Amino acid sequence: QLRTRHWVITNQLGNVEEVRGPGVVGETPTLRPGEAFEYTSGAVLETPRGSMHGSYQMDVGGRELDVRIAPFALAMPHSLN
């Protein structure tokens, strides 16, 4: 079961904001092997582009597991043209 999230959001100028909280979009889904959960959310950036990485903290049979999320790019629509 997904318990908490931790995001590190970096804008184009190198300014960093950290976000921590329970679940994602108000949910703490329980996933069985092979199952997936998708959600859509957003981040406020003061620049047209940035990046984001972080982790999910999961409860797996009573054990806490930290699942790392590799960095990925953020871009406002039409900012890459």
QUISULMO-V704571 format. One record per run of one state. SS is the DSSP state (H for helix, E for strand, C for the rest). FROM is the first residue (numbers start at 1). LEN is the number of residues. If there is no record, write none. Layout:
<<SS & FROM & LEN> <SS & FROM & LEN>>
//
This chain:
<<C & 1 & 1> <E & 2 & 10> <C & 12 & 4> <E & 16 & 7> <C & 23 & 1> <E & 24 & 1> <C & 25 & 2> <E & 27 & 1> <C & 28 & 21> <E & 49 & 12> <C & 61 & 2> <E & 63 & 13> <C & 76 & 6>>
//
